[in-house]
Amino acid sequence: MRKSGLVVVAAAGAMMVVLSLFLTAPTQGQGDKSASTFKAKCAVCHGAGGKGDSADLKTVIQDGKGKMPAYGKSLKPEEIDAMVAYIKSLK
């Protein structure tokens, strides 16, 4: 491989690392927000460990189920995804 080809490969690799760090940074902040939302709105019924049916968490959070209210209008789709990830981390 010529020197210019090696520089291009190294630059592409560095860009991938920077891009992956950029894309994962907001998720960590969402995790903090998800944790506080879970503690404030969910833990009363589901406990700190998130007990309950986890068949399709995203749908249940969006649409509600039984006595649980729907949060699809008050949470953004990415907030619901972050909540699902947080609940799965409790198990």
mmCIF file as gemmi writes it, N, C-alpha and C atoms, coordinates in Angstrom:
data_model
loop_
_atom_site.group_PDB
_atom_site.id
_atom_site.type_symbol
_atom_site.label_atom_id
_atom_site.label_alt_id
_atom_site.label_comp_id
_atom_site.label_asym_id
_atom_site.label_entity_id
_atom_site.label_seq_id
_atom_site.pdbx_PDB_ins_code
_atom_site.Cartn_x
_atom_site.Cartn_y
_atom_site.Cartn_z
_atom_site.occupancy
_atom_site.B_iso_or_equiv
_atom_site.pdbx_formal_charge
_atom_site.auth_seq_id
_atom_site.auth_asym_id
_atom_site.pdbx_PDB_model_num
ATOM 1 N N . MET Axp A 1 ? 0.856 -1.166 0 1 0 ? 1 A 1
ATOM 2 C CA . MET Axp A 1 ? 0 0 0 1 0 ? 1 A 1
ATOM 3 C C . MET Axp A 1 ? 0.904 1.231 0 1 0 ? 1 A 1
ATOM 4 N N . ARG Axp A 2 ? 0.55 2.177 -0.851 1 0 ? 2 A 1
ATOM 5 C CA . ARG Axp A 2 ? 1.34 3.404 -0.9 1 0 ? 2 A 1
ATOM 6 C C . ARG Axp A 2 ? 1.057 4.255 0.324 1 0 ? 2 A 1
ATOM 7 N N . LYS Axp A 3 ? 1.949 5.205 0.543 1 0 ? 3 A 1
ATOM 8 C CA . LYS Axp A 3 ? 1.837 6.061 1.72 1 0 ? 3 A 1
ATOM 9 C C . LYS Axp A 3 ? 0.53 6.859 1.72 1 0 ? 3 A 1
ATOM 10 N N . SER Axp A 4 ? 0.087 7.349 0.566 1 0 ? 4 A 1
ATOM 11 C CA . SER Axp A 4 ? -1.157 8.129 0.505 1 0 ? 4 A 1
ATOM 12 C C . SER Axp A 4 ? -2.364 7.238 0.815 1 0 ? 4 A 1
ATOM 13 N N . GLY Axp A 5 ? -2.334 5.984 0.387 1 0 ? 5 A 1
ATOM 14 C CA . GLY Axp A 5 ? -3.419 5.053 0.708 1 0 ? 5 A 1
ATOM 15 C C . GLY Axp A 5 ? -3.486 4.763 2.193 1 0 ? 5 A 1
ATOM 16 N N . LEU Axp A 6 ? -2.343 4.655 2.828 1 0 ? 6 A 1
ATOM 17 C CA . LEU Axp A 6 ? -2.286 4.415 4.263 1 0 ? 6 A 1
ATOM 18 C C . LEU Axp A 6 ? -2.846 5.612 5.044 1 0 ? 6 A 1
ATOM 19 N N . VAL Axp A 7 ? -2.561 6.815 4.564 1 0 ? 7 A 1
ATOM 20 C CA . VAL Axp A 7 ? -3.066 8.029 5.214 1 0 ? 7 A 1
ATOM 21 C C . VAL Axp A 7 ? -4.594 8.068 5.118 1 0 ? 7 A 1
ATOM 22 N N . VAL Axp A 8 ? -5.132 7.689 3.952 1 0 ? 8 A 1
ATOM 23 C CA . VAL Axp A 8 ? -6.586 7.682 3.767 1 0 ? 8 A 1
ATOM 24 C C . VAL Axp A 8 ? -7.234 6.659 4.702 1 0 ? 8 A 1
ATOM 25 N N . VAL Axp A 9 ? -6.655 5.482 4.818 1 0 ? 9 A 1
ATOM 26 C CA . VAL Axp A 9 ? -7.19 4.448 5.705 1 0 ? 9 A 1
ATOM 27 C C . VAL Axp A 9 ? -7.134 4.912 7.159 1 0 ? 9 A 1
ATOM 28 N N . ALA Axp A 10 ? -6.037 5.521 7.563 1 0 ? 10 A 1
ATOM 29 C CA . ALA Axp A 10 ? -5.906 6.015 8.941 1 0 ? 10 A 1
ATOM 30 C C . ALA Axp A 10 ? -6.912 7.128 9.215 1 0 ? 10 A 1
ATOM 31 N N . ALA Axp A 11 ? -7.092 8.023 8.255 1 0 ? 11 A 1
ATOM 32 C CA . ALA Axp A 11 ? -8.048 9.116 8.438 1 0 ? 11 A 1
ATOM 33 C C . ALA Axp A 11 ? -9.469 8.575 8.534 1 0 ? 11 A 1
ATOM 34 N N . ALA Axp A 12 ? -9.81 7.587 7.707 1 0 ? 12 A 1
ATOM 35 C CA . ALA Axp A 12 ? -11.149 6.989 7.75 1 0 ? 12 A 1
ATOM 36 C C . ALA Axp A 12 ? -11.378 6.307 9.099 1 0 ? 12 A 1
ATOM 37 N N . GLY Axp A 13 ? -10.371 5.61 9.6 1 0 ? 13 A 1
ATOM 38 C CA . GLY Axp A 13 ? -10.489 4.958 10.908 1 0 ? 13 A 1
ATOM 39 C C . GLY Axp A 13 ? -10.684 5.965 12.027 1 0 ? 13 A 1
ATOM 40 N N . ALA Axp A 14 ? -9.935 7.06 11.976 1 0 ? 14 A 1
ATOM 41 C CA . ALA Axp A 14 ? -10.074 8.103 12.999 1 0 ? 14 A 1
ATOM 42 C C . ALA Axp A 14 ? -11.456 8.737 12.944 1 0 ? 14 A 1
ATOM 43 N N . MET Axp A 15 ? -11.973 8.953 11.724 1 0 ? 15 A 1
ATOM 44 C CA . MET Axp A 15 ? -13.314 9.531 11.59 1 0 ? 15 A 1
ATOM 45 C C . MET Axp A 15 ? -14.369 8.595 12.164 1 0 ? 15 A 1
ATOM 46 N N . MET Axp A 16 ? -14.201 7.288 11.974 1 0 ? 16 A 1
ATOM 47 C CA . MET Axp A 16 ? -15.167 6.321 12.514 1 0 ? 16 A 1
ATOM 48 C C . MET Axp A 16 ? -15.161 6.359 14.043 1 0 ? 16 A 1
ATOM 49 N N . VAL Axp A 17 ? -14.007 6.467 14.647 1 0 ? 17 A 1
ATOM 50 C CA . VAL Axp A 17 ? -13.91 6.532 16.104 1 0 ? 17 A 1
ATOM 51 C C . VAL Axp A 17 ? -14.591 7.789 16.623 1 0 ? 17 A 1
ATOM 52 N N . VAL Axp A 18 ? -14.314 8.924 16.012 1 0 ? 18 A 1
ATOM 53 C CA . VAL Axp A 18 ? -14.919 10.189 16.437 1 0 ? 18 A 1
ATOM 54 C C . VAL Axp A 18 ? -16.434 10.138 16.252 1 0 ? 18 A 1
ATOM 55 N N . LEU Axp A 19 ? -16.882 9.606 15.125 1 0 ? 19 A 1
ATOM 56 C CA . LEU Axp A 19 ? -18.316 9.508 14.858 1 0 ? 19 A 1
ATOM 57 C C . LEU Axp A 19 ? -19.002 8.599 15.875 1 0 ? 19 A 1
ATOM 58 N N . SER Axp A 20 ? -18.386 7.484 16.213 1 0 ? 20 A 1
ATOM 59 C CA . SER Axp A 20 ? -19.003 6.581 17.19 1 0 ? 20 A 1
ATOM 60 C C . SER Axp A 20 ? -19.084 7.226 18.567 1 0 ? 20 A 1
ATOM 61 N N . LEU Axp A 21 ? -18.083 8.01 18.945 1 0 ? 21 A 1
ATOM 62 C CA . LEU Axp A 21 ? -18.14 8.722 20.226 1 0 ? 21 A 1
ATOM 63 C C . LEU Axp A 21 ? -19.232 9.781 20.204 1 0 ? 21 A 1
ATOM 64 N N . PHE Axp A 22 ? -19.372 10.47 19.09 1 0 ? 22 A 1
ATOM 65 C CA . PHE Axp A 22 ? -20.392 11.499 18.952 1 0 ? 22 A 1
ATOM 66 C C . PHE Axp A 22 ? -21.787 10.901 19.032 1 0 ? 22 A 1
ATOM 67 N N . LEU Axp A 23 ? -21.993 9.769 18.385 1 0 ? 23 A 1
ATOM 68 C CA . LEU Axp A 23 ? -23.32 9.165 18.349 1 0 ? 23 A 1
ATOM 69 C C . LEU Axp A 23 ? -23.72 8.525 19.668 1 0 ? 23 A 1
ATOM 70 N N . THR Axp A 24 ? -22.79 8.08 20.479 1 0 ? 24 A 1
ATOM 71 C CA . THR Axp A 24 ? -23.144 7.443 21.742 1 0 ? 24 A 1
ATOM 72 C C . THR Axp A 24 ? -23.247 8.433 22.895 1 0 ? 24 A 1
ATOM 73 N N . ALA Axp A 25 ? -22.716 9.622 22.759 1 0 ? 25 A 1
ATOM 74 C CA . ALA Axp A 25 ? -22.749 10.596 23.858 1 0 ? 25 A 1
ATOM 75 C C . ALA Axp A 25 ? -24.162 10.96 24.292 1 0 ? 25 A 1
ATOM 76 N N . PRO Axp A 26 ? -25.117 11.251 23.369 1 0 ? 26 A 1
ATOM 77 C CA . PRO Axp A 26 ? -26.464 11.6 23.815 1 0 ? 26 A 1
ATOM 78 C C . PRO Axp A 26 ? -27.162 10.462 24.542 1 0 ? 26 A 1
ATOM 79 N N . THR Axp A 27 ? -26.835 9.243 24.211 1 0 ? 27 A 1
ATOM 80 C CA . THR Axp A 27 ? -27.47 8.096 24.846 1 0 ? 27 A 1
ATOM 81 C C . THR Axp A 27 ? -27.179 8.073 26.34 1 0 ? 27 A 1
ATOM 82 N N . GLN Axp A 28 ? -25.968 8.446 26.728 1 0 ? 28 A 1
ATOM 83 C CA . GLN Axp A 28 ? -25.631 8.451 28.143 1 0 ? 28 A 1
ATOM 84 C C . GLN Axp A 28 ? -26.474 9.48 28.887 1 0 ? 28 A 1
ATOM 85 N N . GLY Axp A 29 ? -26.686 10.643 28.306 1 0 ? 29 A 1
ATOM 86 C CA . GLY Axp A 29 ? -27.535 11.663 28.919 1 0 ? 29 A 1
ATOM 87 C C . GLY Axp A 29 ? -28.97 11.193 29.003 1 0 ? 29 A 1
ATOM 88 N N . GLN Axp A 30 ? -29.441 10.511 27.952 1 0 ? 30 A 1
ATOM 89 C CA . GLN Axp A 30 ? -30.797 9.977 27.961 1 0 ? 30 A 1
ATOM 90 C C . GLN Axp A 30 ? -30.939 8.921 29.055 1 0 ? 30 A 1
ATOM 91 N N . GLY Axp A 31 ? -29.882 8.153 29.29 1 0 ? 31 A 1
ATOM 92 C CA . GLY Axp A 31 ? -29.935 7.148 30.351 1 0 ? 31 A 1
ATOM 93 C C . GLY Axp A 31 ? -30.182 7.777 31.704 1 0 ? 31 A 1
ATOM 94 N N . ASP Axp A 32 ? -29.532 8.913 31.969 1 0 ? 32 A 1
ATOM 95 C CA . ASP Axp A 32 ? -29.746 9.63 33.225 1 0 ? 32 A 1
ATOM 96 C C . ASP Axp A 32 ? -31.184 10.123 33.323 1 0 ? 32 A 1
ATOM 97 N N . LYS Axp A 33 ? -31.689 10.669 32.22 1 0 ? 33 A 1
ATOM 98 C CA . LYS Axp A 33 ? -33.065 11.17 32.202 1 0 ? 33 A 1
ATOM 99 C C . LYS Axp A 33 ? -34.042 10.005 32.36 1 0 ? 33 A 1
ATOM 100 N N . SER Axp A 34 ? -33.751 8.884 31.703 1 0 ? 34 A 1
ATOM 101 C CA . SER Axp A 34 ? -34.617 7.705 31.814 1 0 ? 34 A 1
ATOM 102 C C . SER Axp A 34 ? -34.664 7.2 33.241 1 0 ? 34 A 1
ATOM 103 N N . ALA Axp A 35 ? -33.519 7.191 33.898 1 0 ? 35 A 1
ATOM 104 C CA . ALA Axp A 35 ? -33.467 6.725 35.284 1 0 ? 35 A 1
ATOM 105 C C . ALA Axp A 35 ? -34.331 7.602 36.187 1 0 ? 35 A 1
ATOM 106 N N . SER Axp A 36 ? -34.231 8.911 36.024 1 0 ? 36 A 1
ATOM 107 C CA . SER Axp A 36 ? -35.029 9.793 36.884 1 0 ? 36 A 1
ATOM 108 C C . SER Axp A 36 ? -36.511 9.702 36.548 1 0 ? 36 A 1
ATOM 109 N N . THR Axp A 37 ? -36.844 9.567 35.26 1 0 ? 37 A 1
ATOM 110 C CA . THR Axp A 37 ? -38.247 9.4 34.868 1 0 ? 37 A 1
ATOM 111 C C . THR Axp A 37 ? -38.798 8.094 35.42 1 0 ? 37 A 1
ATOM 112 N N . PHE Axp A 38 ? -38.016 7.013 35.327 1 0 ? 38 A 1
ATOM 113 C CA . PHE Axp A 38 ? -38.45 5.717 35.841 1 0 ? 38 A 1
ATOM 114 C C . PHE Axp A 38 ? -38.718 5.804 37.343 1 0 ? 38 A 1
ATOM 115 N N . LYS Axp A 39 ? -37.806 6.42 38.067 1 0 ? 39 A 1
ATOM 116 C CA . LYS Axp A 39 ? -37.969 6.539 39.524 1 0 ? 39 A 1
ATOM 117 C C . LYS Axp A 39 ? -39.2 7.36 39.885 1 0 ? 39 A 1
ATOM 118 N N . ALA Axp A 40 ? -39.468 8.415 39.098 1 0 ? 40 A 1
ATOM 119 C CA . ALA Axp A 40 ? -40.589 9.296 39.408 1 0 ? 40 A 1
ATOM 120 C C . ALA Axp A 40 ? -41.941 8.724 38.989 1 0 ? 40 A 1
ATOM 121 N N . LYS Axp A 41 ? -41.994 8.008 37.868 1 0 ? 41 A 1
ATOM 122 C CA . LYS Axp A 41 ? -43.284 7.611 37.317 1 0 ? 41 A 1
ATOM 123 C C . LYS Axp A 41 ? -43.551 6.107 37.316 1 0 ? 41 A 1
ATOM 124 N N . CYS Axp A 42 ? -42.522 5.296 37.382 1 0 ? 42 A 1
ATOM 125 C CA . CYS Axp A 42 ? -42.703 3.852 37.185 1 0 ? 42 A 1
ATOM 126 C C . CYS Axp A 42 ? -42.423 3.005 38.425 1 0 ? 42 A 1
ATOM 127 N N . ALA Axp A 43 ? -41.413 3.412 39.197 1 0 ? 43 A 1
ATOM 128 C CA . ALA Axp A 43 ? -40.96 2.589 40.32 1 0 ? 43 A 1
ATOM 129 C C . ALA Axp A 43 ? -42.034 2.375 41.375 1 0 ? 43 A 1
ATOM 130 N N . VAL Axp A 44 ? -42.981 3.299 41.478 1 0 ? 44 A 1
ATOM 131 C CA . VAL Axp A 44 ? -44.054 3.147 42.464 1 0 ? 44 A 1
ATOM 132 C C . VAL Axp A 44 ? -44.781 1.822 42.261 1 0 ? 44 A 1
ATOM 133 N N . CYS Axp A 45 ? -45.062 1.47 41.014 1 0 ? 45 A 1
ATOM 134 C CA . CYS Axp A 45 ? -45.771 0.216 40.714 1 0 ? 45 A 1
ATOM 135 C C . CYS Axp A 45 ? -44.825 -0.928 40.366 1 0 ? 45 A 1
ATOM 136 N N . HIS Axp A 46 ? -43.733 -0.619 39.664 1 0 ? 46 A 1
ATOM 137 C CA . HIS Axp A 46 ? -42.86 -1.676 39.14 1 0 ? 46 A 1
ATOM 138 C C . HIS Axp A 46 ? -41.649 -1.96 40.024 1 0 ? 46 A 1
ATOM 139 N N . GLY Axp A 47 ? -41.439 -1.176 41.07 1 0 ? 47 A 1
ATOM 140 C CA . GLY Axp A 47 ? -40.297 -1.373 41.948 1 0 ? 47 A 1
ATOM 141 C C . GLY Axp A 47 ? -38.999 -0.928 41.303 1 0 ? 47 A 1
ATOM 142 N N . ALA Axp A 48 ? -37.949 -0.864 42.078 1 0 ? 48 A 1
ATOM 143 C CA . ALA Axp A 48 ? -36.646 -0.403 41.591 1 0 ? 48 A 1
ATOM 144 C C . ALA Axp A 48 ? -36.066 -1.324 40.53 1 0 ? 48 A 1
ATOM 145 N N . GLY Axp A 49 ? -36.471 -2.6 40.553 1 0 ? 49 A 1
ATOM 146 C CA . GLY Axp A 49 ? -35.952 -3.568 39.593 1 0 ? 49 A 1
ATOM 147 C C . GLY Axp A 49 ? -36.747 -3.672 38.314 1 0 ? 49 A 1
ATOM 148 N N . GLY Axp A 50 ? -37.819 -2.903 38.182 1 0 ? 50 A 1
ATOM 149 C CA . GLY Axp A 50 ? -38.585 -2.886 36.944 1 0 ? 50 A 1
ATOM 150 C C . GLY Axp A 50 ? -39.398 -4.139 36.689 1 0 ? 50 A 1
ATOM 151 N N . LYS Axp A 51 ? -39.988 -4.721 37.734 1 0 ? 51 A 1
ATOM 152 C CA . LYS Axp A 51 ? -40.767 -5.938 37.533 1 0 ? 51 A 1
ATOM 153 C C . LYS Axp A 51 ? -41.992 -5.656 36.662 1 0 ? 51 A 1
ATOM 154 N N . GLY Axp A 52 ? -42.401 -6.649 35.939 1 0 ? 52 A 1
ATOM 155 C CA . GLY Axp A 52 ? -43.563 -6.511 35.063 1 0 ? 52 A 1
ATOM 156 C C . GLY Axp A 52 ? -43.331 -7.238 33.757 1 0 ? 52 A 1
ATOM 157 N N . ASP Axp A 53 ? -44.357 -7.273 32.938 1 0 ? 53 A 1
ATOM 158 C CA . ASP Axp A 53 ? -44.295 -7.954 31.651 1 0 ? 53 A 1
ATOM 159 C C . ASP Axp A 53 ? -43.413 -7.162 30.693 1 0 ? 53 A 1
ATOM 160 N N . SER Axp A 54 ? -42.381 -7.783 30.185 1 0 ? 54 A 1
ATOM 161 C CA . SER Axp A 54 ? -41.473 -7.091 29.27 1 0 ? 54 A 1
ATOM 162 C C . SER Axp A 54 ? -41.621 -7.578 27.842 1 0 ? 54 A 1
ATOM 163 N N . ALA Axp A 55 ? -42.788 -8.137 27.502 1 0 ? 55 A 1
ATOM 164 C CA . ALA Axp A 55 ? -42.999 -8.692 26.164 1 0 ? 55 A 1
ATOM 165 C C . ALA Axp A 55 ? -42.709 -7.65 25.085 1 0 ? 55 A 1
ATOM 166 N N . ASP Axp A 56 ? -43.31 -6.516 25.152 1 0 ? 56 A 1
ATOM 167 C CA . ASP Axp A 56 ? -43.048 -5.444 24.199 1 0 ? 56 A 1
ATOM 168 C C . ASP Axp A 56 ? -43.091 -4.115 24.935 1 0 ? 56 A 1
ATOM 169 N N . LEU Axp A 57 ? -41.99 -3.812 25.59 1 0 ? 57 A 1
ATOM 170 C CA . LEU Axp A 57 ? -41.914 -2.627 26.436 1 0 ? 57 A 1
ATOM 171 C C . LEU Axp A 57 ? -42.254 -1.347 25.683 1 0 ? 57 A 1
ATOM 172 N N . LYS Axp A 58 ? -41.75 -1.216 24.472 1 0 ? 58 A 1
ATOM 173 C CA . LYS Axp A 58 ? -41.956 0.012 23.718 1 0 ? 58 A 1
ATOM 174 C C . LYS Axp A 58 ? -43.45 0.261 23.487 1 0 ? 58 A 1
ATOM 175 N N . THR Axp A 59 ? -44.178 -0.766 23.074 1 0 ? 59 A 1
ATOM 176 C CA . THR Axp A 59 ? -45.611 -0.619 22.817 1 0 ? 59 A 1
ATOM 177 C C . THR Axp A 59 ? -46.366 -0.303 24.098 1 0 ? 59 A 1
ATOM 178 N N . VAL Axp A 60 ? -46.015 -0.971 25.18 1 0 ? 60 A 1
ATOM 179 C CA . VAL Axp A 60 ? -46.703 -0.746 26.448 1 0 ? 60 A 1
ATOM 180 C C . VAL Axp A 60 ? -46.443 0.674 26.952 1 0 ? 60 A 1
ATOM 181 N N . ILE Axp A 61 ? -45.214 1.156 26.82 1 0 ? 61 A 1
ATOM 182 C CA . ILE Axp A 61 ? -44.912 2.522 27.252 1 0 ? 61 A 1
ATOM 183 C C . ILE Axp A 61 ? -45.669 3.525 26.389 1 0 ? 61 A 1
ATOM 184 N N . GLN Axp A 62 ? -45.693 3.309 25.092 1 0 ? 62 A 1
ATOM 185 C CA . GLN Axp A 62 ? -46.39 4.217 24.178 1 0 ? 62 A 1
ATOM 186 C C . GLN Axp A 62 ? -47.893 4.224 24.403 1 0 ? 62 A 1
ATOM 187 N N . ASP Axp A 63 ? -48.494 3.027 24.449 1 0 ? 63 A 1
ATOM 188 C CA . ASP Axp A 63 ? -49.957 2.901 24.42 1 0 ? 63 A 1
ATOM 189 C C . ASP Axp A 63 ? -50.598 2.644 25.776 1 0 ? 63 A 1
ATOM 190 N N . GLY Axp A 64 ? -49.794 2.298 26.77 1 0 ? 64 A 1
ATOM 191 C CA . GLY Axp A 64 ? -50.341 1.941 28.075 1 0 ? 64 A 1
ATOM 192 C C . GLY Axp A 64 ? -50.874 0.515 28.07 1 0 ? 64 A 1
ATOM 193 N N . LYS Axp A 65 ? -51.214 0.033 29.264 1 0 ? 65 A 1
ATOM 194 C CA . LYS Axp A 65 ? -51.75 -1.332 29.386 1 0 ? 65 A 1
ATOM 195 C C . LYS Axp A 65 ? -52.366 -1.461 30.772 1 0 ? 65 A 1
ATOM 196 N N . GLY Axp A 66 ? -53.592 -1.915 30.828 1 0 ? 66 A 1
ATOM 197 C CA . GLY Axp A 66 ? -54.259 -2.054 32.113 1 0 ? 66 A 1
ATOM 198 C C . GLY Axp A 66 ? -54.336 -0.705 32.821 1 0 ? 66 A 1
ATOM 199 N N . LYS Axp A 67 ? -53.819 -0.654 34.044 1 0 ? 67 A 1
ATOM 200 C CA . LYS Axp A 67 ? -53.834 0.594 34.821 1 0 ? 67 A 1
ATOM 201 C C . LYS Axp A 67 ? -52.705 1.543 34.442 1 0 ? 67 A 1
ATOM 202 N N . MET Axp A 68 ? -51.755 1.06 33.642 1 0 ? 68 A 1
ATOM 203 C CA . MET Axp A 68 ? -50.626 1.906 33.266 1 0 ? 68 A 1
ATOM 204 C C . MET Axp A 68 ? -51.052 2.869 32.161 1 0 ? 68 A 1
ATOM 205 N N . PRO Axp A 69 ? -50.804 4.173 32.377 1 0 ? 69 A 1
ATOM 206 C CA . PRO Axp A 69 ? -51.177 5.154 31.347 1 0 ? 69 A 1
ATOM 207 C C . PRO Axp A 69 ? -50.238 5.115 30.137 1 0 ? 69 A 1
ATOM 208 N N . ALA Axp A 70 ? -50.708 5.634 29.023 1 0 ? 70 A 1
ATOM 209 C CA . ALA Axp A 70 ? -49.895 5.753 27.811 1 0 ? 70 A 1
ATOM 210 C C . ALA Axp A 70 ? -48.977 6.976 27.926 1 0 ? 70 A 1
ATOM 211 N N . TYR Axp A 71 ? -47.749 6.827 27.488 1 0 ? 71 A 1
ATOM 212 C CA . TYR Axp A 71 ? -46.798 7.937 27.494 1 0 ? 71 A 1
ATOM 213 C C . TYR Axp A 71 ? -46.373 8.32 26.078 1 0 ? 71 A 1
ATOM 214 N N . GLY Axp A 72 ? -47.043 7.786 25.057 1 0 ? 72 A 1
ATOM 215 C CA . GLY Axp A 72 ? -46.681 8.058 23.668 1 0 ? 72 A 1
ATOM 216 C C . GLY Axp A 72 ? -46.806 9.508 23.268 1 0 ? 72 A 1
ATOM 217 N N . LYS Axp A 73 ? -47.678 10.255 23.922 1 0 ? 73 A 1
ATOM 218 C CA . LYS Axp A 73 ? -47.838 11.671 23.584 1 0 ? 73 A 1
ATOM 219 C C . LYS Axp A 73 ? -46.949 12.58 24.428 1 0 ? 73 A 1
ATOM 220 N N . SER Axp A 74 ? -46.493 12.096 25.564 1 0 ? 74 A 1
ATOM 221 C CA . SER Axp A 74 ? -45.671 12.946 26.427 1 0 ? 74 A 1
ATOM 222 C C . SER Axp A 74 ? -44.175 12.655 26.327 1 0 ? 74 A 1
ATOM 223 N N . LEU Axp A 75 ? -43.8 11.516 25.747 1 0 ? 75 A 1
ATOM 224 C CA . LEU Axp A 75 ? -42.387 11.186 25.543 1 0 ? 75 A 1
ATOM 225 C C . LEU Axp A 75 ? -42.087 11.1 24.056 1 0 ? 75 A 1
ATOM 226 N N . LYS Axp A 76 ? -40.931 11.588 23.654 1 0 ? 76 A 1
ATOM 227 C CA . LYS Axp A 76 ? -40.488 11.485 22.264 1 0 ? 76 A 1
ATOM 228 C C . LYS Axp A 76 ? -40.088 10.03 21.996 1 0 ? 76 A 1
ATOM 229 N N . PRO Axp A 77 ? -40.125 9.587 20.72 1 0 ? 77 A 1
ATOM 230 C CA . PRO Axp A 77 ? -39.725 8.207 20.404 1 0 ? 77 A 1
ATOM 231 C C . PRO Axp A 77 ? -38.339 7.839 20.938 1 0 ? 77 A 1
ATOM 232 N N . GLU Axp A 78 ? -37.392 8.77 20.853 1 0 ? 78 A 1
ATOM 233 C CA . GLU Axp A 78 ? -36.045 8.463 21.358 1 0 ? 78 A 1
ATOM 234 C C . GLU Axp A 78 ? -36.025 8.361 22.878 1 0 ? 78 A 1
ATOM 235 N N . GLU Axp A 79 ? -36.923 9.079 23.566 1 0 ? 79 A 1
ATOM 236 C CA . GLU Axp A 79 ? -37.024 8.962 25.021 1 0 ? 79 A 1
ATOM 237 C C . GLU Axp A 79 ? -37.621 7.602 25.403 1 0 ? 79 A 1
ATOM 238 N N . ILE Axp A 80 ? -38.573 7.135 24.618 1 0 ? 80 A 1
ATOM 239 C CA . ILE Axp A 80 ? -39.154 5.808 24.874 1 0 ? 80 A 1
ATOM 240 C C . ILE Axp A 80 ? -38.1 4.739 24.638 1 0 ? 80 A 1
ATOM 241 N N . ASP Axp A 81 ? -37.323 4.867 23.554 1 0 ? 81 A 1
ATOM 242 C CA . ASP Axp A 81 ? -36.242 3.906 23.294 1 0 ? 81 A 1
ATOM 243 C C . ASP Axp A 81 ? -35.231 3.895 24.427 1 0 ? 81 A 1
ATOM 244 N N . ALA Axp A 82 ? -34.885 5.076 24.941 1 0 ? 82 A 1
ATOM 245 C CA . ALA Axp A 82 ? -33.936 5.16 26.055 1 0 ? 82 A 1
ATOM 246 C C . ALA Axp A 82 ? -34.529 4.529 27.312 1 0 ? 82 A 1
ATOM 247 N N . MET Axp A 83 ? -35.832 4.7 27.522 1 0 ? 83 A 1
ATOM 248 C CA . MET Axp A 83 ? -36.498 4.097 28.685 1 0 ? 83 A 1
ATOM 249 C C . MET Axp A 83 ? -36.46 2.572 28.575 1 0 ? 83 A 1
ATOM 250 N N . VAL Axp A 84 ? -36.744 2.046 27.385 1 0 ? 84 A 1
ATOM 251 C CA . VAL Axp A 84 ? -36.689 0.591 27.173 1 0 ? 84 A 1
ATOM 252 C C . VAL Axp A 84 ? -35.294 0.08 27.484 1 0 ? 84 A 1
ATOM 253 N N . ALA Axp A 85 ? -34.271 0.771 27.001 1 0 ? 85 A 1
ATOM 254 C CA . ALA Axp A 85 ? -32.893 0.355 27.268 1 0 ? 85 A 1
ATOM 255 C C . ALA Axp A 85 ? -32.588 0.405 28.763 1 0 ? 85 A 1
ATOM 256 N N . TYR Axp A 86 ? -33.081 1.432 29.436 1 0 ? 86 A 1
ATOM 257 C CA . TYR Axp A 86 ? -32.848 1.544 30.879 1 0 ? 86 A 1
ATOM 258 C C . TYR Axp A 86 ? -33.535 0.403 31.631 1 0 ? 86 A 1
ATOM 259 N N . ILE Axp A 87 ? -34.781 0.114 31.292 1 0 ? 87 A 1
ATOM 260 C CA . ILE Axp A 87 ? -35.507 -0.964 31.972 1 0 ? 87 A 1
ATOM 261 C C . ILE Axp A 87 ? -34.824 -2.302 31.747 1 0 ? 87 A 1
ATOM 262 N N . LYS Axp A 88 ? -34.357 -2.547 30.531 1 0 ? 88 A 1
ATOM 263 C CA . LYS Axp A 88 ? -33.65 -3.798 30.247 1 0 ? 88 A 1
ATOM 264 C C . LYS Axp A 88 ? -32.339 -3.883 31.023 1 0 ? 88 A 1
ATOM 265 N N . SER Axp A 89 ? -31.736 -2.74 31.318 1 0 ? 89 A 1
ATOM 266 C CA . SER Axp A 89 ? -30.482 -2.757 32.096 1 0 ? 89 A 1
ATOM 267 C C . SER Axp A 89 ? -30.718 -3.138 33.546 1 0 ? 89 A 1
ATOM 268 N N . LEU Axp A 90 ? -31.951 -3.01 34.018 1 0 ? 90 A 1
ATOM 269 C CA . LEU Axp A 90 ? -32.28 -3.362 35.414 1 0 ? 90 A 1
ATOM 270 C C . LEU Axp A 90 ? -32.365 -4.867 35.626 1 0 ? 90 A 1
ATOM 271 N N . LYS Axp A 91 ? -32.618 -5.593 34.583 1 0 ? 91 A 1
ATOM 272 C CA . LYS Axp A 91 ? -32.843 -7.047 34.694 1 0 ? 91 A 1
ATOM 273 C C . LYS Axp A 91 ? -31.545 -7.801 34.794 1 0 ? 91 A 1
